[in-house]
Amino acid sequence: CAYGLAQVLAVQDKDMPRALDYAKQAYEFACGSDGVSRDVKCIVLRRVVRCALWIDPEVGRPFFDALEASYQTITDPHVRAIVHETIAMWLRIVDYKFGEAEEHWRLYIAQLQQLRGVAAKRSLCIAWRDYSLTLLSNRKTDSAYNAAQESLQILQSHFSDSDIDAGLVYKALGTIAAQTARWDDAVAAFTKSEDACMSNDDHGSAIFASTLSCHAEALCNIKQFALAITKLEKAIEIWSSMNGPSYNHKVTRSCIEIAECHLKMGNENQARHWMSQAMPSAENPE
């Protein structure tokens, strides 16, 4: 029950702090019972790590260490595959160990390629996308582009540009284009990502907000400051509704970016207004 609550809170409600609490309880229950297999313990441990990854890596560190130490003992290949995915995400996002993360992505992709069915294809599509971002972080731009194209090919062959995961795929393509200063390509990809989110009623999600923020950066680089401000204001609206310190940081950063846009447009008063929004209060030194 605790694990189920953690799943619903994380996936459906996007309430990571509460999801993390329930996932930790589930792991405590699992460790306290002789009737729980090692594989099941790893599944629960994986949920703790995935929740902590986004909101509190310090809390998640001992759980990640336990997961990394135990994944080789997993007997079920499906469980081992999803654990590879979680370890890869942590290594990329928290530890910046991109080379090690690449290896886990390759193992995860190899396992997915042996599976059949729509769910496996969907997972493979997103795995290639995440692998491409890891390669990009490791400055392997050409390889990142090739991996993103693999993801796009699966999307277009088995799903569509309006599919629920299309937002993630096009966001990756936009990020790669931005990294290589192909700003027009980036804007086009981010636009498709936003369209996919909107068509799936996903316009209140962290993915949509993140895409808006990336889109705004690309627009700034082609001097479309007014449109960039509109994107950032919407991103702030979404992040402000979410629970967690990382979202507060994103709001602050977006306020600063809006102020910079106004400065470039010569609107100094508006820039001052947005900087006052960005300034942390005395009670919150962070």
Salt bridges, closest charged atoms under 4 A:
ASP15 OD2 - ARG18 NH1 3.95
GLU85 OE1 - ARG46 NH2 3.04
GLU85 OE1 - ARG50 NH1 3.29
ASP95 OD1 - ARG61 NH2 2.52
GLU102 OE1 - ARG106 NH1 3.48
GLU102 OE1 - LYS140 NZ 3.02
GLU103 OE1 - ARG106 NH2 3.15
ASP130 OD1 - ARG129 NH1 2.46
ASP163 OD2 - ARG122 NH1 2.70
ASP165 OD2 - ARG122 NH1 2.81
ASP185 OD2 - ARG182 NH1 2.81
GLU194 OE2 - HIS215 ND1 2.58
GLU194 OE1 - LYS231 NZ 2.76
ASP201 OD1 - HIS203 ND1 3.32
GLU237 OE2 - LYS234 NZ 3.47
GLU257 OE2 - ARG253 NE 3.29
GLU268 OE2 - ARG272 NH2 2.93
